[in-house]
Amino acid sequence: MVYEISRTAGKLERSHIRAVMEHGFGKEGVIPLWFGESDEPTPEFIKEAGKAAIDANFTTYPPSAGLPVLRKAISRYMTELYGTQISDQQITVAASGMQGVMLSFQCLLNPGDKVKIISPIWPNAANAARLLGADVSSFLLQRDEAGKWSLNLERLFSDCDAGCKLLYLNSPNNPTGWVATREELVAILDYCRKRGIWLVCDDVYGRMVYEGKSAPSVAEIMTAEDQVILLNSFSKAWNMTGWRLGWITAPPEIGLSLARMTEFNISGAAPFIQKAGVAAIEQGEAFIQANRAALKQRRDLVCEGLAAFSRVTIPVPEAAFYAYFSVEGVEDPFAYAIEILDKTGVGIVPGSAFAHDGPYFRMCFACSPGLLSEALTRLEPHLNR
């Protein structure tokens, strides 16, 4: 039987990340480097806080905007991290960074609104906007001869036509590891202010930088009245991918709308998970520092290994935990990712998963050095001439 479904839902393409994963899932000996998550568990102090919250009966409906204790903890965390006052009235708790994207878009977008997204990028944000009927287009980061990524601001601003409603920026970037400079963020915010464009910044990888304490953020330069929304998640920095917890920082005036959107979607993030989030925020700094040091070693291991292969060009990422590289002579990246998986048992994903044409691939290096070394050994015959 053929069922009639939403035209927008029916038009969405299948994720190439999921397609590669489903092709390899459950096969013996596969090294799964397709998802953006660590192979190490959530820290014990976070798990214990979640268990204690269940035992204390934090199992009923929470306030739609989030538990006050978590909103206040996030406010203190951001204020200290970015050196500027962020009020708890600017914070809305979401059940994951992805839900934060959808809630924000539901508050801001109408059918036909024009959205510009800087790419390559994780595909879910663009598809969330398309589900709401927005007209989505991409602006591609540029790459020099050495493979280093950069943003051409002059071209970006000329590419945002008069009808642009929203600009979406992911920095640090998934998949490239590119990081916007403070000067670039100042220029982008100034441009959006002058044009009345909403600036939505995905800061999920903000703590996963290899120089400094955190990546530059619009949080450092915005006011509470600016048309800016910042999106963040507990998934990456605190190894909490499966917990599904994130937050939105937005002007207080739209906080009520965000809370309503939360109510209409899921009522609110599970309260015992929110209590675990408080522990992550208040006790997690040492873990972030140690995890980042370990990831830097793994980044260097993978990038040095890939750079030694004659068919590969790879810039060293400034942030996040992905190696994003090109392979000479590949005409169909998705088919090649499947071929690599079948022949080597190594799961990597094609650049086509990130709205990027060309022979590009992403490998997550947030796993044990031994597993990464084994993956490189398996890949060597296929990525060398």
N, C-alpha and C positions, 0 to 999 in steps of 0.2 A: 504494500500500500504506500502511496505517495502522500505525504503530509505537507500541508502548506505552513511554512514558517515565515518569520520576519524576513523581508527582502535584504535588509542590512546584515542580519545574522547569516543568511544563506550565501552572501557574497564574500564573507571573510575567508581568507586562505588558511589552510592548515599550517601550523607552526612547523618549520623545518627542524627546530630543536626537538620538539616532541616526536616528529617523524623519525629522526635518527634514533632517539631513545627507544621508541617502541620497536624499531627494527632490531635493536640489540638487547633489549630488556630480557633478563632471565637466561641469556646464553652464557654458558660456562666459560670462564677465563677472560671475559670482557673487562677492559679498564674503562670505566664510565667517566669521561671528562667532558660530558655535554652540558650538565647543569651548572649553574653558578652557586655552588655550595661547598662547604668544607666537608671532608670525610671525618672530621673530629667532632665529638658530641658537644652539645650545649654544656657550658661550665656547670659544675656541681652546685655552686652557690645560687645560680639561677633556677636550676631544677628544684633545689630544696625549698626555695621561696614559693614556687608554684605548688609543690606538694603541701606546704604549710598553709597556703591560702585555701586549698581544697579542704583540708582538715578544719580550718576555721570557718568553713561554710561560705566562702566567697563564690557562690554558685548560683546566685539569683541575677535578675536583670540589672545591669549597671546603668548609670546615666548615659544618655546617647552620646554626649561629647567625650565621655571617658571618666574614669574615677578621678576625683579631684587630687588625690595623692599622686597619681601618675602625671597628670597635667602639670602640677606644681614641680615635680621632679624634672620633667622635660624642660620646663621654663628655666629652672636653675642651671641645668646642664647646658642649654644653648646660650644662656647669658654669660656663663663662665667661658665656654669654648670660643665664642665669637666676640666677646668684649663689648656687647651691646645689649640693652635691656629687651628681653623677650618676655612678654606677659603670659601667664597661664591662660588668659582670655583669648590669646592668639592660637592656642593649641586645641586641636581636635584629635582624639585617639581613633585610629582605624584598625580594622582587622587585616593588617598587612599593608605594605607599601602600595601594592596593586589596587587594593580597595581605596586607598587614599587618592590614587589617580582617578578612579571612576567617580568617587564622591565629588572631587573637585570639578571634573568635567561636567557632571550632572548639574552642579551649581552655576557653571559659567557658560555652557555652550547651548546654542539653539541649532536646529537643523539649518544647514547651509553656511554656518559660520566657518570662516577660513582659519585653519590651524597650520602653523609652520613648525616642523620638528627637525632639529639638527640631528643628522645621522652620519654614520651608521648608528643604529640604536636598537636596543631590546624592543621587540615588535609590539608588545602589549599596549603601550601607551597610544600608539597610532590607531590600533584597532578599537580601543575603548572610545576614542573620539569618533571613529567611523560608525560605531554602533549607535551613537547619538545623532547621526546624520550630518556630522561636520565634513567640510571639504578639506581633506588633509593633504599636504604636500611636504616634501623633504628638502632640506638643504644640506649638502654633503660637505663634511670636513675635507680639507685637501691634504695631499700627501706629497712630500718632497722626494728626491731621488733616493735618499737613505731610508725612506719609508716613514719618516716622522710625520705625525698628524698635526694640523693647525687649523685655525678658524679665520677665514677671510671676512672681517667685519664689514668692510665696504660692500662686498658682494652680498652678504647676508642682508644688510639693510636695504639694498636695492631690490633684493628678491622678495622682501615682505611688501606686498602691494598695499594699496590704500584700504582694502577691506580686511586686512589681517586682524583677527580678534585675539589670538593667543599664540605666543611663542613658547615652545617647550625645549628646555635645555637640560641635558643630562651630563653633569660634570661632578666628579670624575666619570668618564664615559665607559659604558658597557656597549660594545666590546673592546674598544681601542685602547683604553687606559689613558686617553688624552685628558688633560686638566686645564680648564679655563684659568687664566691669570686674573688677579684682582683688577688690573687695568681693563681687561676685556669685559669683566662683569660690570664695572662702572659704566663703560660705554654702552653695553646692552641695556642696563637699567635706565640710563639717561634716554636712550632711544625709545624705549617702551613708555617711559613717562611722557615724553613729548607727543607720542602717537596715540596714547590711551590704550595700549596693548597690554593684555594680561601676560605676565611673565611667570611661567610655572617651571620651577627648578627641581629636578630630581637629584637630591643630595645623598642618595642611599650609600654611595661608596666614599662619602666625605672623610671618614676616618681611616680609610684604607689607602693612605698615601705613603710613599717611601722616603719622602723628605718633609720634615715638619710634623706638627701635631695633627693638622687637618688640612683639607683642601680649602682654597679660597671659596667663600660662599657669599651669595647676595645678602645673607643674614647680617653680614658685617656692615653693610652700607645702606640697607633699606630703612624706611620708616614704617611704623605700624599702619599708616594710611596708604602706602604704596599698593598698586595693583599687582601684588606678588604673592604667590603661593609656593611654599617650600614643602617638598615631600621627603619623608624619611622612613626608615624601617629598622627593626631590630634584627632582621634576618642575617645580614652580612657581618656587621662589626661584632656582634655578640653570638654568632653561630646559632641563630634561632629560626632557621628557615621554616621549619615545620610548625612553629608556634603560631604564626600568622598574627603579627602585631606590628603596627607602624603608627605614624602620626603626621598630621598636617599642620603647618604654621601658616596662618592667613590673617588678613585684617579682622579685628574683632567683629566688625559689622556684618560679616558673612558667616560668623560662627554659628548663628542660629540656623541658617540654611544648611550648613554642613551637618549639624546635629540632626536636622530633619531628614536629610538624605541618609544618614546612618540609620535612623529609626525605620525608614521605609525599606532599607536593604537588609539589615541583620539585627536591628535593635541596638547592638553594641558589641564590641569585642569582649570575649569571655573575661569576667572579672578576675579569676584566679590567674589567667595569663597576664592580665594587666599588672597584678601584684608581682609576678615574676619580672615584668618589665621595669618596675621600680627598683628591684634588686640589681638588674643589669645596669641601669643608669647610675645608681648610687655606689655600686661596688665593682663596676666592671672596668675601670681604667687600667688596672694592672694587666688584665687579660687582653685588652685591646693592644697594649704596647708589646706584650710577648707574642701575640698572634701576628702582629705586623712584622716583627723581626723574623719570625719563622717564614712568613710568606715572602719576604724579600729574598731569603736564601733560595726558596723554591722558584721564585721568578728568575733569579740569575741562573739556576740550574737549567731551567727549560729554555730560556732565551739563548743561552750559550749553546745548548744542544741543537736547537732548531737552526741557529745561525750557521752552524757548521755544515748543514745540508745544502748542497749546491743549488737545489731548486727553490730554496726558501729565502724570502726577504722578510725580516722582522725587526721593527723598532722595539726598544725596551720600554714597556709601559711605565708611566709615571705613577700609576695608581690602579686600584682594583686588583683582581686576581685572575686575569686572562692574558694569554698570549694570542695576539691577533696578527696573523701572518698571511702572506701570499705565496702561492706555489706556481712556479713557472710551468706553462704547458697544459694547464687544466682548463677545459672548455665548459664543463658542466659541474660546478662545485658540489651541488647536492648529490649527484650520482657518484662523484669522486669520494665524498664523505661516506656514502654507503659502501663503496668498494673498499676503502680503507678499513672500515669496520669489519667487513666480511673477511678480508685478507690478513689483518693484523690483530683484530680484537680490540682496537683502540677507538673509542667513541669521541670524535670531534664534530663540530657543527659548521656548516658552510656560511659564508657571509650573506647569502641570500636570506638567511633567517633574520638579518638585521637591516633589511631594506638597502642592501649594498650589492651591486653587480660586480662581477669580476671573480678571480680565483682566490678568494679569501676564506680563511678558516679561523675558528676560535677554539682554543683549548683552555679549560680551567685548570689552574695549577694549585688549587687549594686542597692538596692531598699529600700523602707521605712522599718524601724524596725517593724512597725505594720504588714506589709505584710509578712515579714520574720517570725515573731512570729506565724502568722496564718499558714504558710507553715509547720513549725515545729510541730504545734499541729496536723495538718492533717496527717503528716508522722509518728507520734509517734506509732500508733497501728501497723504499718507495719514494722518499723525498730527496735522495741523492741520484745523480745521473748514473 
